């Protein structure tokens, strides 16, 4: 009889069937329960014997139910987990990765290099007055140096025949030098990133809009050696410990002496080194300090720049980006094609 | 500046090899842009003399009978094919540098045996407008020209505007001699001068325009081709040979840097006057164009009775009426020094940049005219058999040398070097700078050709240039910035942060040009522009942008192939004042479809981005319903950032979007700087919150913001959070009603709020809501 009962438990194929078997055997009206209830009808001798047997059977059944229940639970969990299994190789929810423009990244890196040397990054307007863009930078009207700047002139009346006027799109970031000095006291170190504009037909290497980083340090005894040091620090941060800086005489009316600076750069693909012309630099021209002091006087500020020394530099950002990545055509920067822009991930 | 190697060699005692020359020039700040190798004429090209030139009736052509060792007949259309000159004749079978094979051929029915060549056809110059013509006794006819025509290396040197002194062979040689320590050969022209009276009076009426005016005289000039050697040089330097007189002026210009002008004496009548033009005066210049003049222009005029007739625009270009030609017998040579600004203004206004104006506007050595004139007279005597006069007129005369203070200690202070005094003075001396004085400060006497050396810093540069910039060490400045520089980079930091945050929220940054088509601005109903490019490269794109979103819409157009677009731009816009804006555009779902459907689209997606963006910057942002011409009137509003209206957000108006097939992009645009947020920082509450739900039925036109405002102001002190969890329209509500359901969280910092207390707050809220005529649902 016990054999038969145990078999019923073993054969229960689900938790529900097991429960049904338990009720059938051990429930209030279950077979074993019925038998236990009927014990009183037996003679005392037989009652004791039968009682012991039935209680043993009950314990055995309860143990078997417990074991079977655990087994069935494990099976059910296994089945559920198998049911829940996913193809973990399928792509996840498509979060947009987002990205800054590659030129923002390169500029941020350059600015960061100088910020770590204590420079502050300052900004200026793009529609600039000819005074700041030229005159105050020792490029007076009718000076041949203006030919070096193909200028977009601005007008408040469209389709005017008047070309040269008071306002223009800045041709370099250097006007920020004058704007900054007219409002701040030396010594200081600043860099000024920004867009500049040249009236130029565009092709693969020429753009009418590009980005520059300007640097200016003014103090009591700033030297050209300090300029070389600043540019060497930048070159090393950009191109590694082997980088070198070289000066070649050149002419920018707002510095004297004026140089072009080259950086020794090893092409990571070919392993070959070459001098790269990165920009112009020099010692702030006394005429610029004079113009700044005049401006300060007009604003009611003390003229404090005459007799100071300082250095300035300017470099093109697109060039650096184009060397770092294979970007063969400068026009790609401002066409804003998503497949182009989204490639440059992982930058600053 | 094109510098032929062989010409430069005439000025240097010891000539460096071409490769060494290139490097030396770069170190001097005269970088070589290009090295051009000019080859010799091809084999088969021989010297020939034009015996006769007969026009062929009914054509522009001439039949030339040449003596090329034997008589040959060629046909030529060149204007300068005249009898009595030597030419370069390509025999049949010659292959020209361009690859053309010369053959016996028939031109308009006339047989030509081979061809007479222009310099360009020979590959020895750029000039293609006429034949190379030479004196007829240059060589025995039939001599191959390659035998007397050596290869030439030409250095195209980039000369910055300050280095006018280097715009000549002599100038380049002078710098090289100083830098390399090589001797400079000084040319001393020795024309055979005769005591001929100067034939006409010369007057300068405007000395500010011409502070030195020297004129020389030559007669019995035989005008014809210049010698072969001279023409080779001129061609290699990029000049076009004309005749021996004009070529002599150009030769001296290139050699010494002083522009010269030769007049046919006969065209000057009774005298020469230098004066300003009268308004509206006209002159046909050598290029055949009639120029209208203004009182700014300096003129050379011929005196005729009481009038003065313009014959040249001073320092820019001569007049066709005074040109030296075949019939010229007497020549008046002008070697002058003109005011750079005056020349530049005239040249710019006329759009006429010549070799002369280019040099005069940069500055010519004012003491050069006597040497230049002597050299011209020597050449014209040698090339044209002229008698040259020892008498010349030099108005204005020699100019004194400039004096500039120089302190070697200052040079070291500026350069950061420890160069010795003698080393510095020696460097200056090499450049022809004379030093006066025994100790600092010295006086430097500047040579007249260095018009760029006017202040002490200029001399410091010269020291560095000659000593070498590699002598400058590398140091880093150490100082404490002046206090008023503190905080100067706030604007940069704010912009950099905005770019980082918005790109971190999934948006791609774009950079557009500031110029855009005014028509497009109008189409997308952007504010009208206030600034335009006066000289756009593309007339269609001449307005400066008044907002960023038109650019983003264009980006949407160029990226139509993308399933979704999330872009932003931070840039300058040009309204009444220049301002910095930030704009973002979303088109399509935020989460693009993969094997799962895409989602996160429409107004609430971008508004969520705006809210997350503001939250990330620690600022509170709200949108207040408002209409904008370019936005969907029912889905648009003002962005209120920390209580200030800073821009707008909404769906592009279908009237704009549909014709352009732009879909339904959502855009926001804000004006920077965005007010700084000031988040409330409090302890994390230790006492449990009590939450209640509340649904309010309001007319559809009532906004969530209005309901929330009523709840907040009536809720008592402990409402910690208010969240919308359901918005419902439809049955059983009336047509014009909606239900807004809120989770309200109450929490006190110092105690657990009792049910009674929260019930009290709720009662007050409900009372305030019902007072507005709204009802509570459920």
Interface residues (C-beta under 8 A of the other chain):
Chain A: X90 X91 X93 X94 X95 X96 X97 X98 X99 X100 X101 X103 X104 X108 X111 X117 X118 X120 X121 X122 X123 X125 X126 X127 X142 X143 X144 X145 X147 X148 X152 X153 X154 X155 X156 X157 X158 X159 X160 X162 X163 X165 X167 X169 X180 X184 X185 X186 X187 X188 X189 X190 X193 X195 X197 X199 X200 X201 X202 X208 X209 X217 X219 X221 X222 X223 X224 X225 X226 X228 X229 X230 X232 X233 X245 X246 X247 X248 X249 X250 X251 X253 X256 X257 X258 X259 X283 X285 X286 X309 X333 X334 X335 X336 X337 X338 X341 X342
Chain B: X26 X27 X28 X29 X31 X160 X161 X162 X163 X340 X341 X344 X345 X361 X362 X413 X414 X415 X416 X417 X455 X457 X458 X460 X461 X464 X465 X469 X470 X472 X473 X474 X475 X476 X477 X479 X480 X481 X482 X483 X484 X485 X488 X489 X491 X492 X493 X495 X496 X499 X500 X502 X503 X504 X505 X506 X507 X508 X509 X510 X511 X512 X513 X514 X518 X529 X530 X531 X532 X533 X534 X535 X536 X537 X542 X543 X544 X555 X558 X559 X562 X564 X565 X566 X567 X572 X574 X578 X590 X591 X592 X593 X594 X595 X596 X598
